Amino acid sequence: MIPADVVFMPETPAHDSEIDHINEEAFGPGRFARAAYKIREGGPHERQLSFVALRRGEVVASVRLTRIAAGEGRALLLGPLAVRPAHKNLGIGRKLVAVAVEAAKKAGAGAVLLVGDEPYYGPLGFRRIPRGQISMPRPVDLDRILVHELVEGSAAALRGEVRHADMARLPAPQPAVREPQPA
Ligand SMILES: CC(C)(COP(=O)(O)OP(=O)(O)OC[C@H]1O[C@@H](n2cnc3c(N)ncnc32)[C@H](O)[C@@H]1OP(=O)(O)O)[C@@H](O)C(=O)NCCC(=O)NCCS
């Protein structure tokens, strides 16, 4: 059961350094090589859809959501999710996922995507996305790409490589203009 002194709230810039520390502790330097990290490098996360758990004023857990695009589809990428070791197995991780998904729903998102363990996220409403439907900018175990559909059809609309939504707005590279050649 979640202890009564744990408070959940949207993150603010004041939480950033503690969140960085929590992610470093949970994932180590290897986190920079992960597919989800590469996507998140493409732009900012959604501060108002990202949450922390505070216990006696200390940030003990964090979850972030980031806007993504895959083909015509749009969704939110959940992660990183991390709970400080001393506060694990109290239900804080599950609660943070539920809070983030609820916020995504209220914001009108069609789906929440993540790379994670099905045994943990399955009971929270996530299911595997069919193999081959989407890809990631770095190698990833396809069975760990999970989606929580909030609006019918939104998961099926995700096709091809997942990118930060800001990247999808960039104009496609134009072919080089060729100088007219003498006949
Ligand atoms: C995974 C993590 C977020 C879970 O947070 P938490 O607050 O401890 O989890 P909860 O208290 O909500 O849930 C605990 C339950 O989930 C289970 N669980 C934890 N990690 C799991 C995993 N990877 N796969 C399956 N079950 C898992 C626990 O065994 C426990 O089961 P029980 O309720 O039957 O005893 C936390 O362990 C963590 O920060 N891990 C390191 C970073 C990480 O792996 N993040 C997830 C990336 S996908």
The ligand as an SDF file (V2000), in Angstrom:
LIG
                    3D

 48 50  0  0  0  0  0  0  0  0999 V2000
   10.0720   -1.1050  -12.2030 C   0  0  0  0  0  0  0  0  0  0  0  0
    9.8130   -0.0650  -11.1070 C   0  0  0  0  0  0  0  0  0  0  0  0
    9.4580    1.2680  -11.7240 C   0  0  0  0  0  0  0  0  0  0  0  0
    8.6400   -0.5650  -10.2560 C   0  0  0  0  0  0  0  0  0  0  0  0
    8.3120    0.4390   -9.3160 O   0  0  0  0  0  0  0  0  0  0  0  0
    7.7200    0.0460   -7.8900 P   0  0  0  0  0  0  0  0  0  0  0  0
    7.1580    1.2680   -7.2710 O   0  0  0  0  0  0  0  0  0  0  0  0
    8.7140   -0.7120   -7.1110 O   0  0  0  0  0  0  0  0  0  0  0  0
    6.5610   -0.9630   -8.3400 O   0  0  0  0  0  0  0  0  0  0  0  0
    5.1650   -1.1990   -7.6630 P   0  0  0  0  0  0  0  0  0  0  0  0
    5.3070   -1.1080   -6.1640 O   0  0  0  0  0  0  0  0  0  0  0  0
    4.1400   -0.3870   -8.2970 O   0  0  0  0  0  0  0  0  0  0  0  0
    4.9260   -2.7140   -8.0810 O   0  0  0  0  0  0  0  0  0  0  0  0
    5.6610   -3.7220   -7.4700 C   0  0  0  0  0  0  0  0  0  0  0  0
    5.3400   -5.0480   -8.1270 C   0  0  0  0  0  0  0  0  0  0  0  0
    5.8260   -5.0340   -9.4790 O   0  0  0  0  0  0  0  0  0  0  0  0
    6.7070   -6.1130   -9.6490 C   0  0  0  0  0  0  0  0  0  0  0  0
    7.7300   -5.6970  -10.6080 N   0  0  0  0  0  0  0  0  0  0  0  0
    8.6880   -4.7850  -10.4630 C   0  0  0  0  0  0  0  0  0  0  0  0
    9.4400   -4.7050  -11.5720 N   0  0  0  0  0  0  0  0  0  0  0  0
    8.9330   -5.6040  -12.4290 C   0  0  0  0  0  0  0  0  0  0  0  0
    9.2850   -6.0110  -13.7250 C   0  0  0  0  0  0  0  0  0  0  0  0
   10.3170   -5.4610  -14.3780 N   0  0  0  0  0  0  0  0  0  0  0  0
    8.5400   -6.9640  -14.3160 N   0  0  0  0  0  0  0  0  0  0  0  0
    7.5000   -7.5510  -13.6720 C   0  0  0  0  0  0  0  0  0  0  0  0
    7.1250   -7.1920  -12.4250 N   0  0  0  0  0  0  0  0  0  0  0  0
    7.8500   -6.2490  -11.8170 C   0  0  0  0  0  0  0  0  0  0  0  0
    7.2700   -6.3680   -8.2530 C   0  0  0  0  0  0  0  0  0  0  0  0
    7.7760   -7.6760   -8.1460 O   0  0  0  0  0  0  0  0  0  0  0  0
    6.0150   -6.1940   -7.4140 C   0  0  0  0  0  0  0  0  0  0  0  0
    5.1820   -7.3110   -7.5310 O   0  0  0  0  0  0  0  0  0  0  0  0
    4.1160   -7.6920   -6.3720 P   0  0  0  0  0  0  0  0  0  0  0  0
    3.1480   -6.5620   -6.2720 O   0  0  0  0  0  0  0  0  0  0  0  0
    3.4980   -8.9340   -6.8900 O   0  0  0  0  0  0  0  0  0  0  0  0
    4.9270   -7.8660   -5.1430 O   0  0  0  0  0  0  0  0  0  0  0  0
   11.0370    0.0750  -10.1550 C   0  0  0  0  0  0  0  0  0  0  0  0
   11.3950   -1.2100   -9.6720 O   0  0  0  0  0  0  0  0  0  0  0  0
   12.2460    0.7150  -10.8190 C   0  0  0  0  0  0  0  0  0  0  0  0
   12.4270    1.9190  -10.7500 O   0  0  0  0  0  0  0  0  0  0  0  0
   13.0870   -0.1110  -11.4430 N   0  0  0  0  0  0  0  0  0  0  0  0
   14.3000    0.3580  -12.1130 C   0  0  0  0  0  0  0  0  0  0  0  0
   13.9680    1.1290  -13.3680 C   0  0  0  0  0  0  0  0  0  0  0  0
   13.0550    0.3570  -14.3020 C   0  0  0  0  0  0  0  0  0  0  0  0
   13.2730   -0.8160  -14.5780 O   0  0  0  0  0  0  0  0  0  0  0  0
   12.0160    1.0690  -14.7700 N   0  0  0  0  0  0  0  0  0  0  0  0
   11.0430    0.5040  -15.6830 C   0  0  0  0  0  0  0  0  0  0  0  0
   11.5230    0.6310  -17.0670 C   0  0  0  0  0  0  0  0  0  0  0  0
   10.5350   -0.2960  -18.1530 S   0  0  0  0  0  0  0  0  0  0  0  0
  1  2  1  0
  2  3  1  0
  2  4  1  0
  2 36  1  0
  4  5  1  0
  5  6  1  0
  6  7  2  0
  6  8  1  0
  6  9  1  0
  9 10  1  0
 10 11  2  0
 10 12  1  0
 10 13  1  0
 13 14  1  0
 14 15  1  0
 15 16  1  0
 15 30  1  0
 16 17  1  0
 17 18  1  0
 17 28  1  0
 18 19  1  0
 18 27  1  0
 19 20  2  0
 20 21  1  0
 21 22  1  0
 21 27  2  0
 22 23  1  0
 22 24  2  0
 24 25  1  0
 25 26  2  0
 26 27  1  0
 28 29  1  0
 28 30  1  0
 30 31  1  0
 31 32  1  0
 32 33  2  0
 32 34  1  0
 32 35  1  0
 36 37  1  0
 36 38  1  0
 38 39  2  0
 38 40  1  0
 40 41  1  0
 41 42  1  0
 42 43  1  0
 43 44  2  0
 43 45  1  0
 45 46  1  0
 46 47  1  0
 47 48  1  0
M  END
$$$$
